[in-house]
């Protein structure tokens, strides 16, 4: 992993991607962790109403991400589209702060903040382009570090938010931080992101029209694997919703506990992620992902059982260890489905996201309707496990370095 850090340190573009990913992680840690609590407890949305917001947000996010992926695969436009994503982050946060109402929250989370998600795929796409000449194990190591950078704010910021909320700060304060984050991202992109005509990487454009590019993305074997990868990621999407709601329903627990839980397991996730490069030299990527999925799914299934007692904190182990093994390498697996085409690879991330968020929202709605948040956690655990078993079977004859 030290070798991967050295490679990043020598390349200004990779350093910029890490810094931007750190800020993107700050947005996800602040808004992503607390938006379910804010929707239900501050603006009074029902469980079903919030589930509809999640689905609508997902549709907008994925449509935008696929469009951005195809556009950047056709023509040089990465800098302008990254700037739009950062602007949407700042505008969405300001809308919630200015409106302070359920309609403002819904509009921001359906029309503006989902566009911010396109930046996540762009950052990994650029990193993929820059690292294209490197061996696959080195690429995986660099991607793991960038993914760990995204997770870092979940440790620092969530601990700070927990202290602030326990001291009486309003939950809606997360949108003030998000507005600042969006503004800083815009400044970084304007001043340090390379102009497309002068980009220090080589990118082969597809030459495909929009319909042809979309057909390529939805080709049967590719789409099947993307959907299954989305299914194994649905546990994370679901956890981001139910952890806060489950802990908030336990007497004596609240927003501070939610922040502490996420901060602890993400700290562990980062530590394990930094060892992925060493693991990758000895084990197949797909096998590392599989072990991570099974560990994470076990932790999710135990969440409703242990949420009310001190054993809750033991679940930081499967969440952190399993999450690291899964998230550090799954992005590389997706990107390699379409070779070195980074723009198309970013679109696959978007398709994976719609599967993850869609299945997460479905598990949440189904579980909440039939038996509560605990049942939703169990459903999510089963979905993850079955999807991983299917991927292992499909790729049973894949090359040993895959």
MITINU-590066 format. One record per residue (C-alpha): x, y, z. Coordinates in steps of 0.25 Angstrom, whole numbers, plus 2048, in hexadecimal, padded with zeros to 3 digits. Layout:
! MITINU-590066
XYZ
...
This chain:
! MITINU-590066
800800800
80C809802
80F8077F3
80180C7F0
8028187F8
80F81C7F1
80981A7E4
7FE8247E8
80882E7EE
80F82F7E1
8038327D9
7FC8407DB
7EF83B7D4
7EE82F7DE
7F18387E9
7E58417E4
7DC8357E3
7DF8327F1
7DC8407F7
7CF8417EF
7CB8337F4
7CE837802
7C4843800
7BA8397F9
7BB830805
7B883C80E
7AB83E807
7A7830808
7AB82F816
7A383B81A
79783A812
79682B80F
79782781D
78D831823
783833817
77982881C
77982E82A
77783C824
76C83781B
764830825
767838832
76984682D
760847821
75683C825
756833819
75082581A
759819818
75281680B
753825807
76282580A
763818802
75D81F7F6
76782A7F7
7728207F7
76D8197EA
76B8277E3
77882B7E8
77E81F7E3
7788207D5
77D82E7D3
78B82A7D8
78C81E7CF
7878267C3
7918317C5
79C8277C8
79A81F7BB
79882C7B3
7A58317B8
7AC8247B6
7A88237A8
7AB8327A5
7B98317AA
7BB8247A2
7B782B796
7BE839797
7C78417A1
7BE8477AB
7C38417B9
7C684F7BF
7B98567BC
7B184A7C0
7B98497CD
7B68587D0
7A78567CE
7A784A7D8
7AE8537E2
7A585F7E0
7998557E2
79E8517EF
79F8607F4
7918647EE
78A8587F4
78F85A802
78C869801
77E8667FC
77B85D809
781868812
77987380B
76C86C80A
76D864818
76085C813
75C84E80E
75A853800
76885A800
76E84D805
7688457FB
76B84E7EF
77A84E7F4
77B83F7F5
77483C7E9
7798477DF
78684C7E3
78E8447ED
78C8377E5
79483E7DA
7A083F7E4
7A28307E3
7A78317D5
7B48377DA
7B782A7E1
7B78227D4
7BF82D7CE
7CA82C7D8
7CC81D7D7
7CB81E7C8
7D78287C7
7DE8207D1
7DC8147C8
7E181C7BC
7EE8207C3
7F18137C9
7EE80B7BC
7FD8087B8
7FF8027C6
7FD7F37CA
7EF7EF7CF
7F47ED7DD
7FA7FB7DE
7ED8007D8
7E57F97E2
7EE7FE7ED
7ED80D7E9
7DE80B7E7
7DD8067F5
7E48127FB
7DB81B7F4
7CF8147F9
7D5815807
7D6824805
7C7824802
7C581D80F
7CE826818
7C483181B
7BA826820
7C482582C
7C883382E
7BB83B82A
7B1831831
7B983183E
7B884183D
7A9840839
7A6837845
7AC84184F
7A584C849
797846849
799841857
79C84F85A
78F854854
792858846
78785683C
78884A832
786853826
794859829
79A84E820
794856814
79D862818
7A985A818
7A585480A
7A3862804
7B1865808
7B7858803
7B085A7F5
7B68687F4
7C48637F8
7C28587ED
7BE8627E3
7CB86A7E6
7D485E7E5
7CE85A7D8
7CF8687D2
7DE86A7D6
7E485C7D6
7DC8527CD
7E38517C0
7DC8567B3
7D784B7AB
7E084F79F
7EC84F7A8
7E98437B1
7F683B7B5
7EF82D7B1
7EC8267A4
7DD8237A2
7D881C796
7CA821793
7BF81678F
7BA81D783
7AC817786
79F81F786
797820792
78D81478F
79980B78B
7A180F798
79480C7A0
7937FE799
7A17FB79C
79F7FE7AB
7927F57AB
7987E97A4
7937DD7AB
7A07D77B2
7A57E57B6
7987EA7BB
7967DD7C3
7A37DF7CA
7A07ED7CC
7937EA7D3
7997E07DC
7A47E97E0
7997F37E3
7927E97EB
79E7E67F4
79F7F57F6
7917F67FA
7957F3808
79C800809
791808803
78780180D
790803819
791812816
782813818
77F809823
78B80A82D
786818831
778814832
77A80783A
78380E844
77A81A845
76F811849
77780B855
775813862
78181A866
78781A858
78782584E
78F82D843
79C82D84B
79C81D84B
79981D83C
7A582683A
7AE81E843
7AA81083D
7AD81582F
7BA81C833
7BF80F83A
7BC80582F
7C180F824
7CE81182C
7D080282C
7CC80181D
7D680B819
7E1803821
7DD7F681A
7DC7FD80D
7EB80180E
7EE7F380F
7E77EF802
7F37F17F9
7FA7E6801
7EF7DD801
7ED7DF7F2
7FB7DA7EF
7F77CC7F5
7E87CA7F2
7DF7CC7E7
7D77D97E7
7CA7D27E6
7CD7C97F2
7D07D57FA
7C37DC7F6
7BB7CF7FA
7C17CE808
7BE7DC80A
7B07DB806
7AD7CF80F
7B37D681B
7AB7E3818
79E7DB816
7A07D4823
7A27E182B
7957E7824
78D7DB828
7917DC837
78F7EB837
7807EB83B
7837E0846
78F7E884C
78A7F784A
7857F8858
7917F4860
7A07F6862
7A37EB858
79E7F484D
7AD7FA84D
7B27EC849
7AB7ED83C
7B57F8838
7BE7EC835
7B67E582A
7B27F3824
7C07F8824
7C77EB81F
7BD7E7816
7BB7F4810
7C97F780D
7CB7E9806
7BE7EC7FD
7BF7FB7FA
7CE7FC7F7
7CE7F27EC
7C07F27E6
7C27FF7DE
7CE7F97D7
7C67EC7D4
7BB7F57CD
7C57FE7C6
7CC7F27C0
7BF7ED7BA
7C17F77AE
7D07F77AE
7D78057AE
7CA80D7AA
7C98157B7
7BD81D7B3
7B58107B0
7BB80B7BD
7B58177C4
7A88147BE
7A88057C3
7AB80B7D1
79E8137CF
7968067CB
79C7FF7D7
79780B7E0
78980A7DA
7897FB7DE
78F7FD7EC
7868097EF
7798037E9
77B7F67F0
77E7FD7FD
7728067FC
76A7F97F9
76F7F2805
76C7FE80E
75E7FF809
75B7F0809
7617EF817
75B7FB81D
74D7F7818
74E7E881C
7567E8829
75E7F582B
76C7FA829
7727ED82F
76C7E4824
7717EE81A
77F7EB81F
77D7DC81E
7777DD80F
7847E680B
78D7DB811
7877D0809
7877D87FC
7967DB7FE
7997CD800
7917C77F5
7977D17EB
7A57CE7EF
7A37BF7ED
79D7C27DF
7AA7CA7DB
7B37BF7E0
7AC7B57D8
7AC7BE7CB
7BA7C17CC
7BF7B37D1
7C87B27C4
7CD7C07C5
7DD7C37C4
7E47C17D1
7E87CF7D2
7DA7D47D1
